[in-house]
């Protein structure tokens, strides 16, 4: 089956959640999924939940575990570069039908990986691999190269009323 490039971007909630929905569907259909998280590190509820699927999904995190703002450090750059190398290698060796690059758009926006590097990844992926990119700030070149683009737009969010991220819902 032919794979496509999907992008989930925008300032609203739901980008990672949409990719996790694809992950669950793929697993249910007997497919193998690789979920690579850029900028994230930790045993969040989604990681714990996906752990129940066993070998059908492989999860790797390439983030420092702290909120990166403005000027990312050397460790952040090294982790993002390692993440991109890891994805290239795993796509080359096969074994995954769906590859999710969670927060890759933010990593590009912050200059941790270049748009050119990600475009190269898109154009050199195996034809059967479904590639899913998430995160705010998807570059126009990525949007143009994608087959499907969804923009999650915030209309209203309880965060503005002081509600913190809740375990099992936002984290």
C-alpha positions as CSV (number, residue, x, y, z in Angstrom):
1,X,0.0,0.0,0.0
2,X,1.2,3.5,-0.8
3,X,2.2,5.7,2.1
4,X,1.5,9.4,2.3
5,X,2.9,12.4,4.2
6,X,0.5,13.9,6.8
7,X,1.1,17.1,8.7
8,X,-0.8,18.2,11.8
9,X,0.1,21.8,12.8
10,X,-1.5,25.0,14.2
11,X,-1.9,26.6,17.6
12,X,-4.7,24.4,18.8
13,X,-4.8,21.2,20.9
14,X,-4.9,17.9,19.1
15,X,-1.8,17.5,16.9
16,X,-0.1,14.8,18.9
17,X,-3.5,13.3,19.8
18,X,-4.3,13.0,16.0
19,X,-1.0,11.2,15.4
20,X,-1.7,8.8,18.3
21,X,-5.1,8.0,16.8
22,X,-3.3,7.0,13.6
23,X,-0.9,4.9,15.7
24,X,-3.8,3.0,17.4
25,X,-5.6,2.4,14.0
26,X,-2.4,1.2,12.4
27,X,-1.7,-1.2,15.3
28,X,-5.2,-2.5,15.1
29,X,-4.7,-3.2,11.4
30,X,-1.5,-5.2,12.1
31,X,0.9,-2.5,11.1
32,X,4.2,-1.6,12.9
33,X,4.6,2.0,14.1
34,X,7.6,4.0,15.0
35,X,6.9,7.1,17.2
36,X,9.8,9.5,17.5
37,X,9.3,12.4,19.8
38,X,11.5,15.5,19.3
39,X,11.9,17.9,22.3
40,X,10.1,15.5,24.6
41,X,11.4,13.2,27.3
42,X,9.5,11.5,30.0
43,X,7.0,8.7,30.8
44,X,3.9,10.7,29.9
45,X,0.5,9.0,29.9
46,X,0.6,8.5,26.1
47,X,3.9,6.7,26.4
48,X,2.5,4.5,29.2
49,X,-0.6,3.7,27.2
50,X,1.2,2.8,24.0
51,X,3.4,0.5,26.1
52,X,0.4,-1.9,26.3
53,X,0.7,-2.5,22.5
54,X,4.1,-4.2,23.0
55,X,6.3,-4.7,19.9
56,X,3.7,-3.2,17.5
57,X,4.9,0.3,18.4
58,X,8.5,1.5,19.1
59,X,8.9,4.8,20.9
60,X,12.0,6.9,21.0
61,X,12.4,10.3,22.6
62,X,15.0,12.8,21.5
63,X,14.5,15.7,23.9
64,X,16.2,17.0,27.1
65,X,13.1,16.8,29.2
66,X,13.0,20.5,29.9
67,X,11.0,23.2,28.1
68,X,13.2,24.7,25.4
69,X,12.6,28.4,24.7
70,X,14.3,30.9,22.5
71,X,17.9,29.8,22.2
72,X,18.2,26.0,22.5
73,X,21.5,24.6,23.8
74,X,24.0,22.3,22.4
75,X,22.4,19.2,24.0
76,X,19.0,20.1,22.3
77,X,20.7,20.3,18.9
78,X,22.6,17.1,19.4
79,X,19.4,15.2,20.5
80,X,17.5,16.5,17.5
81,X,20.2,15.5,15.1
82,X,20.4,12.1,16.7
83,X,16.7,11.8,16.3
84,X,16.8,12.6,12.6
85,X,19.6,10.1,12.1
86,X,17.7,7.4,14.0
87,X,14.6,8.0,11.8
88,X,16.6,7.8,8.6
89,X,18.2,4.5,9.7
90,X,15.0,2.9,10.8
91,X,13.2,3.9,7.5
92,X,16.2,2.5,5.5
93,X,16.1,-0.8,7.3
94,X,12.4,-1.1,7.1
95,X,10.1,-2.8,9.5
96,X,7.8,0.2,10.1
97,X,4.7,1.0,8.1
98,X,3.9,4.3,10.0
99,X,6.5,6.7,11.2
100,X,5.4,9.6,13.4
101,X,7.7,12.5,14.0
102,X,6.1,14.2,17.0
103,X,7.0,17.9,17.4
104,X,9.4,17.9,14.4
105,X,7.8,21.1,13.1
106,X,8.8,22.9,16.3
107,X,12.3,21.4,16.0
108,X,12.6,22.9,12.5
109,X,11.2,26.3,13.7
110,X,13.8,26.4,16.5
111,X,16.6,25.5,14.1
112,X,17.4,22.2,15.7
113,X,17.0,20.4,12.4
114,X,16.7,22.1,9.0
115,X,13.8,22.2,6.7
116,X,16.1,20.8,4.0
117,X,16.9,17.8,6.1
118,X,13.3,17.0,6.7
119,X,12.4,17.5,3.0
120,X,15.2,15.0,2.2
121,X,13.7,12.6,4.6
122,X,10.3,13.0,3.0
123,X,11.6,12.5,-0.5
124,X,13.7,9.5,0.4
125,X,11.2,7.6,2.5
126,X,10.1,4.1,1.2
127,X,7.0,4.4,-0.9
128,X,5.0,2.2,1.6
129,X,5.8,4.3,4.7
130,X,3.1,6.6,6.0
131,X,5.0,9.6,7.5
132,X,3.2,11.8,10.1
133,X,4.7,15.2,11.2
134,X,3.3,17.1,14.1
135,X,3.9,20.4,15.9
136,X,3.1,24.1,15.5
137,X,4.9,26.2,12.9
138,X,5.0,23.8,10.0
139,X,7.2,25.5,7.4
140,X,5.5,26.3,4.1
141,X,7.9,24.0,2.2
142,X,6.8,21.1,4.4
143,X,3.1,22.0,3.9
144,X,3.7,22.1,0.1
145,X,5.4,18.7,0.1
146,X,2.8,17.0,2.2
147,X,-0.2,15.0,0.9
148,X,-2.5,15.9,3.8
149,X,-2.3,19.0,6.1
150,X,-4.6,19.6,9.0
151,X,-4.4,22.9,11.0
152,X,-5.6,22.6,14.6
153,X,-6.9,26.0,15.5
154,X,-7.6,27.1,19.1
155,X,-11.0,28.6,19.5
156,X,-11.3,28.2,23.2
157,X,-9.2,26.5,25.9
158,X,-9.7,26.2,29.6
159,X,-6.0,26.9,30.1
160,X,-6.9,30.6,29.8
161,X,-9.0,30.1,33.0
162,X,-5.9,28.8,34.9
163,X,-6.5,25.1,34.4
164,X,-3.2,23.3,34.4
165,X,-2.3,20.3,32.2
166,X,-4.2,17.3,33.6
167,X,-2.7,13.8,33.8
168,X,-4.4,11.5,31.3
169,X,-5.9,14.4,29.3
170,X,-3.0,16.8,28.3
171,X,-0.1,14.9,29.8
